[in-house]
Amino acid sequence: MVHEYAGWVSTLQPAWVTSWGAMLSTPDPKIQAMIKRALEDSGCPQHIVNELVENAHERAWPPGLHTLETRQLNRGHYENYVAKRIPVPYGPYGKYQVVVVMSCDNEHMAQDLILEPGLVMVFGHGVE
């Protein structure tokens, strides 16, 4: 499948998550605004920005990530994600680390662990 946003994704730096427990599953509106700005600043195609921001909250996540219990059960699969770093602007939100897990990079993952066009994950720490 060809994804029109694959060109943007290819410009992003790889990210390795070392602390899945530091993931923020319910970002508040201020953090969602930070995510939106970071995506826009990274060159994310405008037509998928809002969908990716929505996909940063667990209420939009696929079944394999939807609850804390399923995340704990599936944690062993996370190391197979291809994640890319989204630079976060300095300021009060500079402490957060943001990655995207885009469907075009993760076609090898089970359907219950990925969304179109992708997931945004926010971490307090643990991203290299």
Buried (B, 14 or more C-beta within 10 A) or exposed (E): EEBEBBEBBEEBEEBEBEEBEBBBBEBEEEBBEBBBBBBEEBEBBEEBBEBBBBBBBBEBBBEBBBEEEBBEEBEEBBEEBBBBBBEBEEEEBEEBBBBBBBBBBBEEBEEBBBBBBBBBBBBEEBBE
